[in-house]
Amino acid sequence: MTGFEELAKQTALYPQEAPVALKTSKNSLLIGLPKEVAMQENRIALTPEAVAILVRNGHEVIVEKGAGEGAKFTDTEYSEAGALIAPSAKEVYEANLILKIEPLIDEEFSLIKSGSTLISALNLPAHDRRYFERLNECNITGLGYEYIEDRGGGLPIIRSMSEIAGSTVMLIASEYLNSANGRGIILGGITGIPPTKVVILGAGTVAEYAARTAIGLGAEIKVFDKYLYKLQRFKYSIGQHIYTAIIDSDTLTEAIQRADVVIGSMRSEEGMSPVVVTEEMVAQMKPDSVIIDVAIDQGGNFETSRMSTHKHPIYRQHGVIHYCVPNIASRVAHTASMALSNVFLPFLLQTGTIGGIEEMMYANRWFMKGVYSHKGTLTNAYIAKKFNMRYKDLELLLAARF
């Protein structure tokens, strides 16, 4: 074998079925990316480009065959980035750190390794006490990515997915207002015809991006929130005068009755989202008007909301179309996967540098807030109280280390 061939075998110049051999350190992470099997989920947490950076920094990544297909990333791209392509989920769950989108389902509990760390969405309303008992039995440390904060106290995953959801909801509303599904009206406004009326509950990121889209289409929008400061910040972000109001039963009821589209985007920092629209208010809405409950992963803002899926996205109640899919961003899985990867990559690199998940938790309170279960015990006070389970205060563990 020539020297050139030997050199080529150690680099990307030579076709290979296995990733390039790299030197790893004691702080190297072994990251598993399983293929999603629940909720018609198409996203993946890391793109091939992010995997390549992790591998160059001495970490190992195992990707289940076909895991990126829903987001239009091929196994070849991951292999060329340095990942090991596993033929089944069993090999992926041998990793110490499992990074996925949806929570574990029944068949995955039997695969995950005791003592490993799971980073995924939590989707609390979809679980009962038994789910958390099984997590504890597996001795798992669980992080809900909707609770992980950044250094500024923001929620980076929620922010990214909310930007996507906000940009997407008006397109969804337009789909269910057309003649094929609903009243046969255009979302927006044209000359000589009154504009579509859109009500947005909440003045956060989803509302901001939904409002920008609605305004661009010419719709008439009204935004409600519990807090005046959020409405003030919202108007500043939008940069133009729009109708805003504190949630008041009479004002909100009238707006809901007249609306063609109502978007629910009010979230809770912990636990369940507030229910602000009663079933009686829904019953007074126009026939074939549209409700999109973006907060359904926390229980929803409408008393009539119940979780739906991409396969069966809508149902009608009181003649009103309800769209209550929790993973709206999965409709644009390629974009959403890139956004997720942009958030996960920096903290994975930092986690490797600092010495692992445990050290990352104790060194960064903002990261610690994402931990809801630690080595077989719940660490989220709200969940523990809700299901009457044993609770461990991570802040006390942190204090005990010093």
N, C-alpha and C positions, 0 to 999 in steps of 0.2 A: 504494500500500500504506500502510495506517495505521501510526502509531507502535506501536500495540498489537500488530499482526501481526508487525512487525519484531522487537519484543521477544520475542514468543511463539516465533518461529522459532529464537531463540538459547537457548531454555530447554526444559525437559521439558513445558511446557504445549502445545507445538505437535507434532502427530504427525509423526514423522520416520523415515526409513529409514536415515539415517546418524547416527553418534554426534555429540553436541554438540562443536563445535570448542573446543579448549582450548589455552591457551598451554603449551608444553613447554620444559624447560630442557635444558642439555647433559647433565644427569644423568638424564634421562627414560629409563625402561626400555621396550622394545618386547617384550611378553610374548605368546607364542603358546600357545594351549590346543588341541591337536589332539584329534580324536575317537579314543578307544581302539579298537584293532582286534585286540587279542590277549587271550587267556585269559578270554573272557567278562567283561571288566572294565567295570563300570558307573559307577565313581567318576570325579569330575573334581576337579582340584586347587583350584579357586577357585569360590566361589558368586557369583551375581550381586551380592549385597551387597558382597562383597570387591572385585569388579571396579569397582563404583561408587566405592569409596573410593580405589582406585588411580588411576582416571581423574580424580577430583577433585584428586589430588595431582600431576597432570601427566604420568602414565604412559599408554601406549597398550596396549590388549589386543586381540588378534585371536583370535576363537573360531571353530573350525570348525563349520559347520552341523550341528546335531544332537549336538554333543559333550556336552551336559548332559542329554540325554534319559534316559539310563540312571539318572541320579540325580534325575529328575523336575524338572529345571530347563529351561525353554524358551528357544528362541532369542530370543523377544520379551523375556523378562526380561533376558537379557544385552545385547540391543540398547538397551533402555531404561536399562540401567546405564551405557551409554556405550561398549560394546565394538563392534568391527567384526566382523560375521558374515561369514566367508569361505565361499565355496561348496565348497571342497575343501581337502585337507590341504596342497597345494602352496603356497597363499598363507600359510597359518599358519607353515610352516617357513621363511618369509622373515624371521621374527622373530629377534632376537639371543639371546633367552632362551626356551627351550622348556620348558614346565612340564607334565609328564604323570605318569601313574601307573606304567604298565608300561615296561620297557626298550624300546629300539628293536627293531623286527623288520626283516626283509630289505627290504621295500618302503619303509620309512621312511628307511633309510640313503641312498637315492638322493635324498631330499627335503631332508634337513637341510643347512643352509648351513655351509660351512667357517668355522671360527673362532667358531662360536656356542657357547652354554652349554646343556647338557642337565641338567635336574633331574628325576630319576625314581627309582623303585626300581631296585636293581641285580639282585637275585635271582641271586646268584653261581652256585649249582649248576646253573642252567639254561644257562650259557654255556660255550663252549670258547675256546681261544686266538684263533680267527679273529674272534670278536666284538670283542675288544679291539684286534686289528690293524685292523679296519675303523673303529673309533672313532678310532684314531690317524691312519689315512689321511685321515679327514675333518677332522683338526685340531680335535677337539672337546674342550672342557673339560666333564668329566662329574662330577656330584655324585649320590651315592646317598643318598636321603633317609633310609634306615635307619641311616646313619652320621653324619648331621648332629646335632651336640650343641647344647644350650643353654648359657647362661652357668654354670649349676650343674653341668655335666658330664652331665646327663641326655640321653636320646634322645627328644625331644618327639614326633616322628612315630611312632616305635615305641611310645611310651607310649600315645598316643591310639588307635592301631590295636589295641594289645594290650588296652586296656580294652574295646573293641568285640568283639574276638575272644573274650576271656574271658567276656563276657556272652552270647555267641552259641553257644559250643561245647557247653554243656549242653543247649541247645535242639536242636542238631544230634544230640547223643547220644540224646536222647529220641526223635527222629525215626527213628533206626536201631535202637532197642531195641523199637519197637512191632511189632505182629503183621504189618503190611504188609511189613516189611523184615527183621525179626530174631526175637528170642526171645519177643516179646509180653509184655514186662514194663514196669512204670511206672518212670520215673526219679524216685527219692525213696523215701518210705516211708509206709505207712498202717498203721492199727491192726491188730495181729496178724500182720503180714507183715514179714519181715526187710527192712531198707532196701537199696537198690541200693548196691553198693560201687564207689567211684570212687577211682582212683589218679591223682595229679597229679605229673608230673615237672617240677621247677623251682619256685622260690618267688618268682617275679617278678610282674609286673602281670597277665599272663594268668592265672596261678594264683590270684591274689587275687580277681579278678572271677569266675572259674569257681567257686572255692570258695564265694563268697557266694551264687551262684545255687544250687549243689548243696545247701548247708546250708539255704537257704530252702525247697527242695523236700523236705528230710528225708533226703537221702542220707548215707551213711557215707563220709567222705573220709580219705585218707591222702596226705600231701605229702612228697615226697623232694627233697633238693637236696644238692649237693656241699659246701656251706658252711653252717656252723652259724649265722653271723651273719645270713644271708638267711632261715633258718628262724625265728630269733628276731624279726626285723623283720616277717616274714609273720604270725606269731601276734599280734604287737602290732597290726598293721593290721586283722586279722580281729576281734580283740577278744573271742575266746573260746577255750576249750581245744579243740584238735584234735590228731589224731595227726600228728606230724612225725618224720622220721628222716633221718639222713645216708645217702646212697646206699651200700648194702652189698649184696653179691651175694646172700647168703642171705635177708636181710629183704626186699629188693626182689623177688626171685624168687617168694617166697611170696605177697606182696601182688599181684603181677601174675597169678599163677595163680588167685587168688580173685576178681579184679576183674571187674566187668561193663563198666566204662568205664575206659580209660587215656588221659589227656591228656598229650601231650608238649609242653612249653613251655620247654625249656632252650635258650638261645641262646648264641652265642659273641660276644664283643666284636669279634673280627675272624675272618674266614674261616668255617669250617664249624662247625655245631652238634655237640655230642658225641653219639655213639651210645651209649646206656646200656641199651637193651633188645635183646638178641640174637635172632636168628631162632629159636634153641632155646627161649628164654623165650616167644616169641610162640606157638610150636607147642604149648606147655603151657597156653595160655589156654582158657577156656570156648568152646565153639562159639557163633558168632554174638555174641560179645562185641565191643565197639567200641573201636577205636583212632582217636584224632584227633590228628594230628601237626601242631601249630601251627608248629613249627620247620622245616617242610619247605622253606621258602624259603632256609634255610641248610644243607640236606641232610637234616635230620630227626634225631629221637632214637631211631628204631627201625631195626634192620637191614633190616627188610622194607618200609620206606617207599619209595614212588616217587611222584613228583608227579602229581596228578590235577587235574581241572578241574571247574568248576561244571556243565558239560554231562554229564560222566561223573565224578561226585565220589567214588565208592567202588569198591573191588575187594576180593575175598576172597583171603586167603592163610592156609593152615593152618586154614581154617574161621573166621577172624577178619575182621570187617569193618574195612577201613582207609579212613579219610577223610583225604586228604592234599592238600587244596586250599590253595595258598599265599596267595590273596587272599580269605580268609574274610570280611573286612570288606565286600567287594563285595556280599555278600548283603543288606546294609542300606546301600545306596549313598548314599542321601540323608543319613542321619546321618553316615556316614563322610566324605562330601565336606565337610560342615560342619566336622567335626573337623580335616580336612586344611587347610581354608581358614583356620581359626583359628590354625594354626601358620605357614602360608606367608605370610599377609598381613603380619604385623609385620616379618618379616625382609626381605620385598620392599620395604616402605616404607623400612626402614633402608638397604637396598642402594642404593635410589635417592638417598637423602640423602647417603650416604657417597661416591658416585661410581661405582657399578657393581660387578659381581661380583668383578673383580680386587681392587679396594680393599677390598671386604667380606672377601675371603679373607685379605688381609694384615693387616687391622685386627682380625680376630677369629679366634683360634686354634680356638675351638669350632666355627666355621663351616668352617674349613679342613679339619677332620677328615672332612667329608663328601666332599671332593674325591678321586676315585680316578683321574682322568685330567686332565692339564693341557696344553692346546695340543699334542696329539699324542703325549704321553708318559705312561705310567702313573705315578701318584704313591702308589699303595697297595702297600706292600712285600709284603703277603701275596699279592696277585694276581700281582704281578711274579714272585715266587718260584714260585708255583704253575704259571705258564705259561712260565717261563724267558724273561722279556721285560725290556727296558730299563726302568730305574726312575729317577725324579726325586724327590729329597727336597724337599718344599715348605718344610720348616723351614729348609733351607739357603738357599732363595730368599728367605725372609723375612729371615734374618740378613743377606743381601747387600744388602737395601734400606736398612739402617741403618748 
